[in-house]
Amino acid sequence: MWQEQNNKLYQKFTFRNFSEAFAFMTRVALEAEKMNHHPLWTNVYNQVEVWLSTHDAGDVITDKDRQLAKKIDAIVK
């Protein structure tokens, strides 16, 4: 579930292994590139943390972030 933290949408995802985490990141990267809206994220083994905000709007949450969050949720399902 996405949370608002420090003017960013945040969510931590946990997968069975590194390969699944990396595959998730690859799918998100393709969607982000289509939108020209890229996440701040980290990956350690099977965990991926994602922060979304719009840099052009002063690093706050905008509809672009909510749209990307929805696309990420669809990838996880």
N, C-alpha and C positions, 0 to 999 in steps of 0.2 A: 504494500500500500504506500502510495506516495505521501510524503510529508513535506510541509513547508518549513524550511530551516534557513535562516539568514538570507532571505529573499531568493531562495532557490528551491526547486522541487528536488527531493532526495528519496532514493530508495536503494536498499541493499538486496541483491539477488544471490542466492546460493544454489549451486548446481552439484551434480554428483561427482564431477571431476573437472580438471583443467580443460579438457577437450570440449566439454559441453559449455563451459564458461566462455571459451574462446569463440566457439561457434555462435553463441548468443551475441557476443560483441561484433562479430563479422556481420550478422544480420542487421543489428542496430546501425552499424556504420553505413551500410548500404542505404537504409532509410534516411539517416541523418544527411548523407551526401545529396540525396534527391531533394531534400528540403533546404539544403545549404544552411543547416542548423546543427551544430556539433556539440555533443555533451562533454562535460568534464567528467572523467571516470578513472577508477583504479581497478586493478585486477590482481588478486593474490590467490593463487591456486584455483579453488572452486568458487571464489566469491568475487562479485563485481559490484562496486558502488558507483552510483550515477547521480550527478548533480546537474540540473537543468536551469539555465537562466539565459536571458537575451542580452548579450553584451552591447548590441547597438542601442538598446533602450536604457542603458545605465545599469546593467547587471541586475535586472529585476525579472520577475516571472511575467511572461506574456502568453498570449494564445499560442504562439509558436511552441513554447515549452509544453503547454498542455496537449497540443496536437502530437508532439513527439512522444510524450509520456503515454498517450493512448496507443501509438504505434508500437512502442516497447512492450506495453501490456499484452498486445495481440501476439507479439513474438513469443512471449513467455508461455502463453496458453497452449 
